[in-house]
């Protein structure tokens, strides 16, 4: 017999309205009551969705995807790769972001409790790893698209960040650049450490500035160094957005790119072709990463064991006018 909202309310000792508010994260419900309702939902297997019949058979034929934000420049390509793969397999997709912090996590958790999806593709939002680990250990299939660090407990898709950094360094070194500036992202990200270590393995440098992956951050970092008369003949920025800020600051200071200072970015987002000058960059196979993660998850849901190690996709140096 199908579990109803009335069953949940009776078991939790609350009204049906309170259960509805917890499910939809609307209205004021105190934490203890909300936690009790979610626990009952999980125990009874209540499914507050139009797909209840399919869920009762043990599968929603829906995949979840959890990301920090849709505003990240490469997120659209990544998401398209997931969508194409999921829809081709006749699955639906539920997309969750963490734009609202704890409120977003609570809404996501209510959907997990309701068994609204069969498995999850994740680009790890800040401060969610512990929660995701607990869900994974409790049996939720999860595939991580991993740019923050190395998490061997999860099946994952990664790109060759170390080699990408090394390829940028080889290109600059071959062009005779000997005093590079490396503008990183936040160094608690695993991809940032890998890109920096890869670059330094080819072209050692002590001129490293930690940035924040924003255009403003790239611009301000270069403006400050130029104001201090710090000498550099090239810049390796850890993403294309911050590289655009670098180009803007150099142009404002009257420095010629690439004659005076060469600039290399990372990602190859569509904007990279349209900067002035067009940006040399290290291309991440972003759409393929989404496709690969979705395939791994769907294969696992179909009974295929996940690989022991991460799926590793190669980066590629794309040469344009900013560093010919």
BALOBA-1460 file (C-alpha; in Angstrom, 3 decimals):
// residues 324
<rec num="1" residu="x" x="0.000" y="0.000" z="0.000"/>
<rec num="2" residu="x" x="1.307" y="3.438" z="-0.947"/>
<rec num="3" residu="x" x="2.489" y="5.615" z="1.928"/>
<rec num="4" residu="x" x="0.604" y="8.910" z="2.090"/>
<rec num="5" residu="x" x="1.329" y="12.300" z="3.596"/>
<rec num="6" residu="x" x="-1.266" y="11.455" z="6.249"/>
<rec num="7" residu="x" x="0.764" y="8.376" z="7.243"/>
<rec num="8" residu="x" x="3.862" y="10.528" z="7.678"/>
<rec num="9" residu="x" x="1.963" y="13.125" z="9.693"/>
<rec num="10" residu="x" x="0.443" y="10.498" z="11.994"/>
<rec num="11" residu="x" x="3.784" y="8.729" z="12.576"/>
<rec num="12" residu="x" x="5.612" y="12.012" z="13.228"/>
<rec num="13" residu="x" x="2.833" y="13.411" z="15.408"/>
<rec num="14" residu="x" x="2.360" y="16.544" z="13.333"/>
<rec num="15" residu="x" x="-0.171" y="17.961" z="10.876"/>
<rec num="16" residu="x" x="-0.183" y="17.272" z="7.142"/>
<rec num="17" residu="x" x="0.546" y="20.973" z="6.633"/>
<rec num="18" residu="x" x="3.734" y="20.654" z="8.667"/>
<rec num="19" residu="x" x="4.863" y="17.651" z="6.597"/>
<rec num="20" residu="x" x="4.192" y="19.614" z="3.418"/>
<rec num="21" residu="x" x="6.210" y="22.546" z="4.699"/>
<rec num="22" residu="x" x="9.181" y="20.301" z="5.502"/>
<rec num="23" residu="x" x="9.054" y="18.627" z="2.097"/>
<rec num="24" residu="x" x="8.883" y="21.928" z="0.244"/>
<rec num="25" residu="x" x="11.090" y="23.866" z="2.716"/>
<rec num="26" residu="x" x="8.384" y="26.512" z="2.946"/>
<rec num="27" residu="x" x="7.090" y="28.127" z="6.101"/>
<rec num="28" residu="x" x="8.522" y="28.056" z="9.604"/>
<rec num="29" residu="x" x="9.157" y="24.615" z="11.115"/>
<rec num="30" residu="x" x="11.509" y="24.244" z="14.079"/>
<rec num="31" residu="x" x="14.627" y="22.161" z="13.530"/>
<rec num="32" residu="x" x="13.700" y="19.288" z="15.820"/>
<rec num="33" residu="x" x="10.285" y="18.858" z="14.207"/>
<rec num="34" residu="x" x="11.717" y="19.079" z="10.699"/>
<rec num="35" residu="x" x="14.364" y="16.478" z="11.544"/>
<rec num="36" residu="x" x="11.706" y="14.132" z="12.974"/>
<rec num="37" residu="x" x="9.551" y="14.491" z="9.854"/>
<rec num="38" residu="x" x="12.488" y="13.802" z="7.530"/>
<rec num="39" residu="x" x="13.384" y="10.725" z="9.574"/>
<rec num="40" residu="x" x="9.822" y="9.403" z="9.263"/>
<rec num="41" residu="x" x="9.820" y="10.126" z="5.518"/>
<rec num="42" residu="x" x="12.975" y="8.053" z="5.155"/>
<rec num="43" residu="x" x="11.660" y="5.232" z="7.377"/>
<rec num="44" residu="x" x="8.301" y="4.961" z="5.619"/>
<rec num="45" residu="x" x="9.656" y="5.574" z="2.130"/>
<rec num="46" residu="x" x="7.131" y="8.307" z="1.432"/>
<rec num="47" residu="x" x="7.505" y="9.781" z="-2.064"/>
<rec num="48" residu="x" x="6.036" y="13.272" z="-2.594"/>
<rec num="49" residu="x" x="6.217" y="13.291" z="-6.375"/>
<rec num="50" residu="x" x="4.216" y="12.504" z="-9.437"/>
<rec num="51" residu="x" x="6.623" y="9.652" z="-10.122"/>
<rec num="52" residu="x" x="5.475" y="7.703" z="-7.085"/>
<rec num="53" residu="x" x="4.379" y="4.597" z="-9.002"/>
<rec num="54" residu="x" x="7.780" y="4.211" z="-10.616"/>
<rec num="55" residu="x" x="9.553" y="4.932" z="-7.332"/>
<rec num="56" residu="x" x="7.521" y="2.234" z="-5.577"/>
<rec num="57" residu="x" x="9.032" y="-0.263" z="-8.003"/>
<rec num="58" residu="x" x="12.469" y="0.799" z="-6.715"/>
<rec num="59" residu="x" x="13.549" y="3.222" z="-9.434"/>
<rec num="60" residu="x" x="12.586" y="6.785" z="-10.277"/>
<rec num="61" residu="x" x="14.506" y="6.734" z="-13.592"/>
<rec num="62" residu="x" x="15.730" y="10.133" z="-12.483"/>
<rec num="63" residu="x" x="19.288" y="11.291" z="-11.822"/>
<rec num="64" residu="x" x="20.146" y="14.160" z="-9.489"/>
<rec num="65" residu="x" x="22.900" y="16.693" z="-10.089"/>
<rec num="66" residu="x" x="24.297" y="18.891" z="-7.308"/>
<rec num="67" residu="x" x="26.459" y="21.905" z="-8.209"/>
<rec num="68" residu="x" x="27.636" y="25.018" z="-6.353"/>
<rec num="69" residu="x" x="26.126" y="27.481" z="-8.834"/>
<rec num="70" residu="x" x="25.052" y="27.802" z="-12.450"/>
<rec num="71" residu="x" x="27.056" y="31.021" z="-12.798"/>
<rec num="72" residu="x" x="30.414" y="29.242" z="-13.092"/>
<rec num="73" residu="x" x="31.607" y="29.952" z="-16.660"/>
<rec num="74" residu="x" x="32.043" y="26.307" z="-17.706"/>
<rec num="75" residu="x" x="28.986" y="24.948" z="-15.902"/>
<rec num="76" residu="x" x="26.707" y="25.191" z="-18.945"/>
<rec num="77" residu="x" x="28.901" y="22.908" z="-21.035"/>
<rec num="78" residu="x" x="29.271" y="20.448" z="-18.170"/>
<rec num="79" residu="x" x="25.530" y="20.374" z="-17.553"/>
<rec num="80" residu="x" x="24.818" y="19.876" z="-21.256"/>
<rec num="81" residu="x" x="27.038" y="16.806" z="-21.271"/>
<rec num="82" residu="x" x="25.108" y="15.340" z="-18.344"/>
<rec num="83" residu="x" x="21.716" y="16.208" z="-19.848"/>
<rec num="84" residu="x" x="22.524" y="14.720" z="-23.256"/>
<rec num="85" residu="x" x="23.650" y="11.434" z="-21.713"/>
<rec num="86" residu="x" x="20.827" y="11.144" z="-19.194"/>
<rec num="87" residu="x" x="18.085" y="11.939" z="-21.706"/>
<rec num="88" residu="x" x="19.523" y="9.496" z="-24.242"/>
<rec num="89" residu="x" x="19.077" y="6.787" z="-21.597"/>
<rec num="90" residu="x" x="15.444" y="7.862" z="-21.041"/>
<rec num="91" residu="x" x="16.170" y="9.249" z="-17.564"/>
<rec num="92" residu="x" x="15.097" y="12.580" z="-16.133"/>
<rec num="93" residu="x" x="17.355" y="15.055" z="-14.336"/>
<rec num="94" residu="x" x="16.803" y="16.963" z="-11.084"/>
<rec num="95" residu="x" x="19.231" y="19.872" z="-10.726"/>
<rec num="96" residu="x" x="20.182" y="21.292" z="-7.329"/>
<rec num="97" residu="x" x="22.389" y="24.313" z="-6.608"/>
<rec num="98" residu="x" x="23.771" y="25.604" z="-3.324"/>
<rec num="99" residu="x" x="23.174" y="29.294" z="-3.999"/>
<rec num="100" residu="x" x="21.300" y="29.660" z="-0.692"/>
<rec num="101" residu="x" x="23.684" y="27.727" z="1.519"/>
<rec num="102" residu="x" x="22.037" y="25.722" z="4.287"/>
<rec num="103" residu="x" x="18.560" y="26.309" z="2.866"/>
<rec num="104" residu="x" x="19.634" y="24.769" z="-0.450"/>
<rec num="105" residu="x" x="21.215" y="21.797" z="1.314"/>
<rec num="106" residu="x" x="18.017" y="21.259" z="3.314"/>
<rec num="107" residu="x" x="15.904" y="21.228" z="0.153"/>
<rec num="108" residu="x" x="18.320" y="18.804" z="-1.480"/>
<rec num="109" residu="x" x="18.263" y="16.544" z="1.602"/>
<rec num="110" residu="x" x="14.466" y="16.408" z="1.557"/>
<rec num="111" residu="x" x="14.608" y="15.086" z="-2.004"/>
<rec num="112" residu="x" x="17.159" y="12.464" z="-1.013"/>
<rec num="113" residu="x" x="14.903" y="11.380" z="1.854"/>
<rec num="114" residu="x" x="11.973" y="11.197" z="-0.543"/>
<rec num="115" residu="x" x="13.999" y="8.999" z="-2.910"/>
<rec num="116" residu="x" x="13.237" y="11.367" z="-5.733"/>
<rec num="117" residu="x" x="16.283" y="10.227" z="-7.715"/>
<rec num="118" residu="x" x="18.339" y="7.059" z="-8.086"/>
<rec num="119" residu="x" x="21.859" y="8.491" z="-8.069"/>
<rec num="120" residu="x" x="23.771" y="11.738" z="-8.053"/>
<rec num="121" residu="x" x="26.366" y="13.558" z="-10.164"/>
<rec num="122" residu="x" x="28.214" y="16.136" z="-8.047"/>
<rec num="123" residu="x" x="30.437" y="19.129" z="-8.571"/>
<rec num="124" residu="x" x="31.238" y="19.500" z="-4.885"/>
<rec num="125" residu="x" x="29.839" y="22.663" z="-3.281"/>
<rec num="126" residu="x" x="31.726" y="24.143" z="-0.337"/>
<rec num="127" residu="x" x="31.176" y="22.420" z="3.019"/>
<rec num="128" residu="x" x="29.135" y="19.500" z="1.679"/>
<rec num="129" residu="x" x="31.751" y="16.739" z="1.509"/>
<rec num="130" residu="x" x="30.874" y="15.278" z="4.917"/>
<rec num="131" residu="x" x="27.178" y="15.166" z="4.069"/>
<rec num="132" residu="x" x="27.857" y="13.619" z="0.655"/>
<rec num="133" residu="x" x="30.152" y="11.023" z="2.200"/>
<rec num="134" residu="x" x="27.434" y="10.023" z="4.654"/>
<rec num="135" residu="x" x="24.867" y="9.702" z="1.850"/>
<rec num="136" residu="x" x="27.293" y="7.632" z="-0.213"/>
<rec num="137" residu="x" x="28.031" y="5.293" z="2.690"/>
<rec num="138" residu="x" x="24.273" y="4.928" z="3.231"/>
<rec num="139" residu="x" x="23.932" y="3.602" z="-0.301"/>
<rec num="140" residu="x" x="23.278" y="6.588" z="-2.578"/>
<rec num="141" residu="x" x="25.290" y="6.128" z="-5.806"/>
<rec num="142" residu="x" x="27.411" y="9.240" z="-6.351"/>
<rec num="143" residu="x" x="29.881" y="10.191" z="-9.089"/>
<rec num="144" residu="x" x="32.051" y="13.216" z="-8.395"/>
<rec num="145" residu="x" x="33.325" y="15.615" z="-11.025"/>
<rec num="146" residu="x" x="36.383" y="16.424" z="-9.008"/>
<rec num="147" residu="x" x="38.099" y="19.816" z="-9.017"/>
<rec num="148" residu="x" x="38.463" y="20.505" z="-5.302"/>
<rec num="149" residu="x" x="40.665" y="17.638" z="-4.211"/>
<rec num="150" residu="x" x="41.244" y="13.916" z="-4.448"/>
<rec num="151" residu="x" x="38.488" y="11.829" z="-2.851"/>
<rec num="152" residu="x" x="39.200" y="8.143" z="-3.560"/>
<rec num="153" residu="x" x="36.048" y="7.023" z="-1.754"/>
<rec num="154" residu="x" x="33.927" y="8.343" z="-4.623"/>
<rec num="155" residu="x" x="33.883" y="7.269" z="-8.274"/>
<rec num="156" residu="x" x="35.047" y="10.377" z="-10.079"/>
<rec num="157" residu="x" x="35.884" y="12.098" z="-13.342"/>
<rec num="158" residu="x" x="38.976" y="14.299" z="-13.405"/>
<rec num="159" residu="x" x="41.071" y="16.107" z="-15.963"/>
<rec num="160" residu="x" x="44.845" y="16.316" z="-16.269"/>
<rec num="161" residu="x" x="45.361" y="19.522" z="-14.328"/>
<rec num="162" residu="x" x="49.030" y="18.762" z="-13.631"/>
<rec num="163" residu="x" x="49.762" y="18.119" z="-17.294"/>
<rec num="164" residu="x" x="47.700" y="21.164" z="-18.253"/>
<rec num="165" residu="x" x="49.889" y="23.373" z="-16.090"/>
<rec num="166" residu="x" x="53.016" y="21.732" z="-17.494"/>
<rec num="167" residu="x" x="51.861" y="22.299" z="-21.087"/>
<rec num="168" residu="x" x="51.389" y="26.017" z="-20.393"/>
<rec num="169" residu="x" x="54.904" y="26.184" z="-18.945"/>
<rec num="170" residu="x" x="56.451" y="24.303" z="-21.879"/>
<rec num="171" residu="x" x="54.791" y="26.684" z="-24.319"/>
<rec num="172" residu="x" x="56.011" y="29.804" z="-22.503"/>
<rec num="173" residu="x" x="59.499" y="28.371" z="-22.052"/>
<rec num="174" residu="x" x="59.739" y="27.545" z="-25.770"/>
<rec num="175" residu="x" x="58.792" y="31.154" z="-26.519"/>
<rec num="176" residu="x" x="61.741" y="32.350" z="-24.421"/>
<rec num="177" residu="x" x="59.773" y="33.522" z="-21.391"/>
<rec num="178" residu="x" x="61.873" y="33.246" z="-18.252"/>
<rec num="179" residu="x" x="60.045" y="35.292" z="-15.588"/>
<rec num="180" residu="x" x="56.469" y="34.007" z="-15.359"/>
<rec num="181" residu="x" x="53.754" y="35.112" z="-12.973"/>
<rec num="182" residu="x" x="51.321" y="32.378" z="-11.917"/>
<rec num="183" residu="x" x="47.919" y="33.651" z="-10.871"/>
<rec num="184" residu="x" x="46.217" y="30.754" z="-9.114"/>
<rec num="185" residu="x" x="42.724" y="30.155" z="-7.806"/>
<rec num="186" residu="x" x="42.049" y="29.428" z="-4.122"/>
<rec num="187" residu="x" x="44.795" y="27.012" z="-3.131"/>
<rec num="188" residu="x" x="42.541" y="24.681" z="-1.132"/>
<rec num="189" residu="x" x="41.236" y="23.462" z="-4.504"/>
<rec num="190" residu="x" x="42.985" y="20.303" z="-5.674"/>
<rec num="191" residu="x" x="42.941" y="21.483" z="-9.293"/>
<rec num="192" residu="x" x="44.802" y="24.657" z="-8.302"/>
<rec num="193" residu="x" x="47.567" y="22.762" z="-6.556"/>
<rec num="194" residu="x" x="47.893" y="20.382" z="-9.499"/>
<rec num="195" residu="x" x="48.068" y="23.176" z="-12.076"/>
<rec num="196" residu="x" x="50.679" y="25.054" z="-10.061"/>
<rec num="197" residu="x" x="52.818" y="21.969" z="-9.444"/>
<rec num="198" residu="x" x="52.618" y="20.998" z="-13.113"/>
<rec num="199" residu="x" x="53.726" y="24.454" z="-14.206"/>
<rec num="200" residu="x" x="56.592" y="24.581" z="-11.716"/>
<rec num="201" residu="x" x="57.803" y="21.128" z="-12.756"/>
<rec num="202" residu="x" x="58.729" y="22.666" z="-16.115"/>
<rec num="203" residu="x" x="59.298" y="26.353" z="-15.386"/>
<rec num="204" residu="x" x="60.113" y="27.024" z="-11.719"/>
<rec num="205" residu="x" x="58.955" y="30.385" z="-10.420"/>
<rec num="206" residu="x" x="58.581" y="32.075" z="-7.062"/>
<rec num="207" residu="x" x="56.202" y="34.711" z="-8.444"/>
<rec num="208" residu="x" x="52.865" y="33.168" z="-7.456"/>
<rec num="209" residu="x" x="49.761" y="35.141" z="-6.460"/>
<rec num="210" residu="x" x="46.669" y="33.457" z="-5.060"/>
<rec num="211" residu="x" x="43.555" y="34.714" z="-6.829"/>
<rec num="212" residu="x" x="39.859" y="33.968" z="-6.666"/>
<rec num="213" residu="x" x="38.998" y="32.963" z="-10.256"/>
<rec num="214" residu="x" x="37.324" y="36.335" z="-10.952"/>
<rec num="215" residu="x" x="38.013" y="38.975" z="-13.594"/>
<rec num="216" residu="x" x="38.391" y="41.580" z="-10.871"/>
<rec num="217" residu="x" x="40.873" y="39.404" z="-8.995"/>
<rec num="218" residu="x" x="43.037" y="38.977" z="-12.090"/>
<rec num="219" residu="x" x="42.946" y="42.683" z="-12.865"/>
<rec num="220" residu="x" x="43.782" y="43.811" z="-9.322"/>
<rec num="221" residu="x" x="46.637" y="41.316" z="-8.936"/>
<rec num="222" residu="x" x="48.389" y="42.613" z="-12.036"/>
<rec num="223" residu="x" x="47.704" y="46.255" z="-11.191"/>
<rec num="224" residu="x" x="49.318" y="45.784" z="-7.783"/>
<rec num="225" residu="x" x="52.413" y="44.052" z="-9.168"/>
<rec num="226" residu="x" x="52.896" y="46.703" z="-11.843"/>
<rec num="227" residu="x" x="52.536" y="49.460" z="-9.227"/>
<rec num="228" residu="x" x="55.345" y="47.779" z="-7.240"/>
<rec num="229" residu="x" x="57.529" y="47.521" z="-10.398"/>
<rec num="230" residu="x" x="57.600" y="43.724" z="-10.157"/>
<rec num="231" residu="x" x="59.068" y="42.321" z="-13.371"/>
<rec num="232" residu="x" x="57.404" y="39.467" z="-15.274"/>
<rec num="233" residu="x" x="57.314" y="38.566" z="-18.965"/>
<rec num="234" residu="x" x="54.358" y="36.173" z="-18.932"/>
<rec num="235" residu="x" x="51.273" y="35.205" z="-16.930"/>
<rec num="236" residu="x" x="49.693" y="31.798" z="-16.424"/>
<rec num="237" residu="x" x="46.206" y="32.411" z="-15.018"/>
<rec num="238" residu="x" x="44.360" y="29.417" z="-13.613"/>
<rec num="239" residu="x" x="41.141" y="30.223" z="-15.421"/>
<rec num="240" residu="x" x="40.075" y="32.255" z="-18.435"/>
<rec num="241" residu="x" x="37.977" y="34.725" z="-16.456"/>
<rec num="242" residu="x" x="40.934" y="35.866" z="-14.361"/>
<rec num="243" residu="x" x="43.094" y="35.869" z="-17.517"/>
<rec num="244" residu="x" x="40.625" y="38.361" z="-19.027"/>
<rec num="245" residu="x" x="41.234" y="40.595" z="-16.008"/>
<rec num="246" residu="x" x="44.984" y="40.252" z="-16.563"/>
<rec num="247" residu="x" x="44.606" y="41.338" z="-20.196"/>
<rec num="248" residu="x" x="42.525" y="44.339" z="-19.152"/>
<rec num="249" residu="x" x="45.077" y="45.474" z="-16.577"/>
<rec num="250" residu="x" x="48.004" y="45.092" z="-18.984"/>
<rec num="251" residu="x" x="46.197" y="47.031" z="-21.701"/>
<rec num="252" residu="x" x="45.357" y="49.844" z="-19.268"/>
<rec num="253" residu="x" x="49.020" y="50.025" z="-18.236"/>
<rec num="254" residu="x" x="50.198" y="50.282" z="-21.834"/>
<rec num="255" residu="x" x="51.812" y="46.841" z="-21.879"/>
<rec num="256" residu="x" x="51.601" y="45.024" z="-25.210"/>
<rec num="257" residu="x" x="50.342" y="41.440" z="-25.309"/>
<rec num="258" residu="x" x="52.133" y="39.292" z="-26.312"/>
<rec num="259" residu="x" x="55.140" y="41.478" z="-27.235"/>
<rec num="260" residu="x" x="55.819" y="42.654" z="-23.681"/>
<rec num="261" residu="x" x="53.930" y="40.034" z="-21.681"/>
<rec num="262" residu="x" x="52.392" y="36.768" z="-22.878"/>
<rec num="263" residu="x" x="49.207" y="35.477" z="-21.240"/>
<rec num="264" residu="x" x="47.879" y="31.911" z="-20.939"/>
<rec num="265" residu="x" x="44.566" y="30.939" z="-19.331"/>
<rec num="266" residu="x" x="42.842" y="27.690" z="-18.413"/>
<rec num="267" residu="x" x="39.435" y="26.191" z="-19.365"/>
<rec num="268" residu="x" x="38.840" y="27.449" z="-22.945"/>
<rec num="269" residu="x" x="35.397" y="28.839" z="-22.264"/>
<rec num="270" residu="x" x="33.716" y="30.470" z="-25.312"/>
<rec num="271" residu="x" x="34.842" y="33.925" z="-24.188"/>
<rec num="272" residu="x" x="38.511" y="32.957" z="-24.695"/>
<rec num="273" residu="x" x="38.224" y="33.360" z="-28.463"/>
<rec num="274" residu="x" x="36.838" y="36.875" z="-28.092"/>
<rec num="275" residu="x" x="39.230" y="38.590" z="-25.681"/>
<rec num="276" residu="x" x="41.640" y="41.194" z="-27.022"/>
<rec num="277" residu="x" x="43.864" y="39.575" z="-28.110"/>
<rec num="278" residu="x" x="42.286" y="36.092" z="-28.304"/>
<rec num="279" residu="x" x="43.473" y="33.997" z="-25.402"/>
<rec num="280" residu="x" x="45.903" y="31.102" z="-25.498"/>
<rec num="281" residu="x" x="44.546" y="28.645" z="-22.961"/>
<rec num="282" residu="x" x="44.508" y="25.073" z="-21.687"/>
<rec num="283" residu="x" x="41.257" y="23.437" z="-22.751"/>
<rec num="284" residu="x" x="39.332" y="21.293" z="-20.298"/>
<rec num="285" residu="x" x="37.020" y="18.761" z="-22.012"/>
<rec num="286" residu="x" x="34.127" y="20.095" z="-19.956"/>
<rec num="287" residu="x" x="31.216" y="18.577" z="-21.890"/>
<rec num="288" residu="x" x="32.967" y="15.218" z="-22.065"/>
<rec num="289" residu="x" x="33.469" y="15.335" z="-18.300"/>
<rec num="290" residu="x" x="29.725" y="15.694" z="-17.843"/>
<rec num="291" residu="x" x="29.002" y="12.920" z="-20.329"/>
<rec num="292" residu="x" x="31.521" y="10.586" z="-18.716"/>
<rec num="293" residu="x" x="30.217" y="11.174" z="-15.187"/>
<rec num="294" residu="x" x="26.628" y="10.544" z="-16.298"/>
<rec num="295" residu="x" x="27.616" y="7.345" z="-18.129"/>
<rec num="296" residu="x" x="29.485" y="6.081" z="-15.081"/>
<rec num="297" residu="x" x="26.464" y="6.705" z="-12.861"/>
<rec num="298" residu="x" x="23.981" y="5.129" z="-15.261"/>
<rec num="299" residu="x" x="26.210" y="2.081" z="-15.722"/>
<rec num="300" residu="x" x="26.432" y="1.702" z="-11.955"/>
<rec num="301" residu="x" x="22.643" y="1.964" z="-11.647"/>
<rec num="302" residu="x" x="22.442" y="-0.769" z="-14.275"/>
<rec num="303" residu="x" x="24.585" y="-3.089" z="-12.166"/>
<rec num="304" residu="x" x="28.073" y="-2.454" z="-13.558"/>
<rec num="305" residu="x" x="30.730" y="-1.992" z="-10.846"/>
<rec num="306" residu="x" x="32.360" y="1.437" z="-10.829"/>
<rec num="307" residu="x" x="36.050" y="1.605" z="-11.795"/>
<rec num="308" residu="x" x="38.650" y="1.419" z="-9.023"/>
<rec num="309" residu="x" x="40.235" y="4.719" z="-9.994"/>
<rec num="310" residu="x" x="39.026" y="7.989" z="-11.480"/>
<rec num="311" residu="x" x="38.232" y="8.415" z="-15.159"/>
<rec num="312" residu="x" x="40.932" y="10.814" z="-16.383"/>
<rec num="313" residu="x" x="40.305" y="13.021" z="-19.434"/>
<rec num="314" residu="x" x="43.161" y="14.925" z="-21.099"/>
<rec num="315" residu="x" x="43.609" y="18.681" z="-21.348"/>
<rec num="316" residu="x" x="44.836" y="20.353" z="-24.530"/>
<rec num="317" residu="x" x="46.798" y="23.567" z="-25.126"/>
<rec num="318" residu="x" x="44.969" y="25.895" z="-27.532"/>
<rec num="319" residu="x" x="47.331" y="28.510" z="-28.999"/>
<rec num="320" residu="x" x="45.940" y="31.954" z="-29.909"/>
<rec num="321" residu="x" x="47.384" y="35.455" z="-30.126"/>
<rec num="322" residu="x" x="47.953" y="36.216" z="-26.433"/>
<rec num="323" residu="x" x="50.849" y="33.746" z="-26.350"/>
<rec num="324" residu="x" x="51.693" y="32.551" z="-29.877"/>
